[in-house]
Amino acid sequence: RRAAGDATVAVFTSARRLRDAGFSGATIRVPFVAVVRAWPGDGCRLAVNPGSQMGAEFTGPQVPDLLRWAQELVHRRVVPSATETVAASPAEPRSPAAGLPAPAEPVAGIPAPAGPAAPTPVPGGPVAPTPVPGGPVAPAMRRVQAEIAAEVADALLTAGGGQISGLIRVAGPVGTADGYLVRWHEEVTAGPAERQVTEVTLPHGAQLVRLMGGQEVVVGTYDTELAWWRPSVLNVLRGDYP
């Protein structure tokens, strides 16, 4: 179609978005990066999910920027930032009172001030946020997961909804190389860390993970407001979104 004198190319991130737009013509499924690389020029506009709540439109000159944005996004996911590098290195002890480095050894018989000891995280165990003096105490949280069948994952991605049934366990490696699982955080008061559930309601931000050859790929994140699974940006750009 044409808008403001420019030809507009419509693309959709899923079959559901295509149906929502009422489109019934011929389609072809290609990685989004391939679309950007083969873009015909500035005279064409790009419409992503037109007619939906997740729609966006770009002018011809803006389309090449999407490829650079995707490359930067992948780079940030794969290459640790300078801040992460510094945080991972041993930190120099500091004096809480003066904000200056504390001496490593006692000076003149006076021991160096000791700051509060940071708790050692336990993989998969409860996470207790640092309390703020005078503020509310946040509940301790833990990360859990549940394996689901492929047809259940497909139903979540195509029809939406945020309820699953199965065995919940503390998040960690699974014994299967291929399949699907859902991961989320819950309060430790929700029940035993390992338990069988029926139609448990997932919280906002729960992740749908696809296992492929022992590798994990996040294919969607749950949005409780829309009762819908938002596809992973990286997977959409790679064309891996099912």
N, C-alpha and C positions, 0 to 999 in steps of 0.2 A: 504494500500500500504506500501512499505518498502522504507526507505531512510537511507543511510549510515549504512545499516545492521539492523536498528531498524524498528519495525512495527510502522506505523503512523496512528493515529486516527484523522479523519477530523471532525470538528464540525462547524456549521454555526449559526450565530446570528439571521438570518431571512430567510424567504423563498426566498427573492430576491437574497441574497448572495448565496443560494443554486443553484438557476437558473443560476446565473452568472458563477458558476463553471461548468455548464453543467452536473450536476449530476442528474441522473434519477432513481437511485435505491431506495430500501426501506429505510425509515428513521424513527426515533422515536424522539419525542419532550420531552426533560427532562430539568430540571433546571441545569444550568452550575455547580452550587455547587455540585449537585449530581454526575456529571461526575467526578469532581475532587476527591470527597470522595471515589468513586469506582474505582479509577485509578489502573490498574493492576500492575504497577511497573516501575522501572527505564528503562526497556528495550523497552518501548513504548514512542513515541513522540506525542505531541499534536499540531495539525495544526488548527488554528482558521481562518475561512473565507479564505481558500487557493485559490489563483488565483484572489483575489480582491485587491483593493487599501487599504482595511482595514485589510489585512491579517497579521497574526503573527504566529510564530512557537516556541514551547517550548520543551526542552528535558525532559525526564522522571523525573530526579531529580528536575527540576524547577516547575513541576506541583503542588506539595503540597504547594509551596510558593504562588500560586494563591489563595488558600483558606485563608491563613493568610493575604494576601493583601486585599482580599474582606472583611474579618472581621475587619481589621484596617480601611478600607474605611467607613464601616458602623458605626464603633465606632466614627470616626471623624465627621460624619454627625449627630449622635445622641447625643453624649456627648460634651458639650461645652469645648473648650480648656481653658488653664490657661490664655491665653491672652484675650480671650473673657470674662472670669470671671472678670478679673481686669478692663477691659474696661467698663463693665456694672456697676461696683461699683462707688460711688461718687468719683470724682477726687479731690485731694488737689489743691487749687489754687496755681498757680506758677507765678513767676515774669518773664515776657517775656525778660527783659533786662539781668538779672543775671542768669536766669535758676535755681533759688533757690526758695523754697517754700515761698510764700508771706504771711505776717502775717494776721491772720484772723481778727484782730482788729487794728484800727489806732494806730500807735506808736508815741508818743510825738507830737500829734496833726497833724501828717502827714498821710493822708489817704493812704491805701495800693493801689499799682498800680492795675488797673483793666484791664484785658485782653479783647479782643473782644468777644462779646456775641455770642454764637453759636445759629444759627437759629433753631427753634423748627420744626422738620419735621411734615408734615401733611400727614396722611395715604392716599396714592393714588395721592397726590398732586405733583406739579412740584418740581424737585430737582435741586437746583442751586449750581454748584460746586464752591468751594472757589477759587476766582481769584488769580493768581500768579502775583506779582508785575512785570510789564513790559512785561508780557506774554499775549497770546491771551485769550480772554474771551470765555469760553465754553458755548454753548447754554443750556438753562434750559431744563431739560428732565422730562418726566412723564411716569409712568408705566400704560399701558392699556391692555385690554383683549377683546376677542370676542368669543362668544360661537359658535361652529360649530357642524354640524351633524356627526353621527358616520361614515357614508359613506364617508364624506369629510376627516375625520381624517384617515380612512383606505387608501384613495387614496394618501394622503400626505406621509404616512409611506411606502407604497408599490411602488408608482410611483415617489415620490419626488415632487419637486416644492415648491414654496414659495408664492403663492397667495391665498387669501381667500376673501370671501364676507360676509357681515353681519353687525351687529350693534357693533360698538366699544364703550367701556365704560372704565372709570377709573378702574384699577384693584382692585378687592375686592371680598367679598363673593358673590356667585351666588345662585339663588333660586332653583336650581335643585340638586338632590343628585347623579344622574348618568348622564354621558355625556362626552363631550370633550370641551375644550376651548384652545385658543392660547393666550399667554402673551408675551409682548415685551415692550421695551422702545422706545419712540419717542420724538422728539422735540415738545415743546408746540406750536410752530408755524405751526405744521402740520395741524391744524384745531381745531374745537371744540372738547373737551374731549369726548363728546358723539355724534356720528354721524354714519350715514349709509354709507357703502362703498361697492364698487364693484371691485373685483379683486385687492385689495390693495397688494402691494409687501412687504413682511415681511423682516425685517433686520436680519443680522447675529446675532445668539444667541437667537432668538425667541424660546420660549418653548411651546411644545405641552403637555397639561395637561389632564390627564384622571381623571374623577370624579367617584368614586366608593363608594357608601354608605355614601356620604358626605365627604369622604377623597380624598385628591389630590395626584396624582402620576405623576411625570414628566416622560413621555415615550420617549421624543425625543427633541433634540436641533437642530435648523436649521443652516446648513452650506451653506452660499451663494456661496462659491467657487465651491462646488460640486452640489449645488441645491438639497441637500439631507438632510434628518433628521437623525442625529446621535442618535442612541438609548442610553438611560441612562444606564451607567455602572451598577448601582445597580439593575435596572430592568432586564438587561440581565443576571446578575449573579443569580437573583431570579427566572428567567424563566418567568417573567411577561410581557416581550415584546411581543406585539400582532403580 
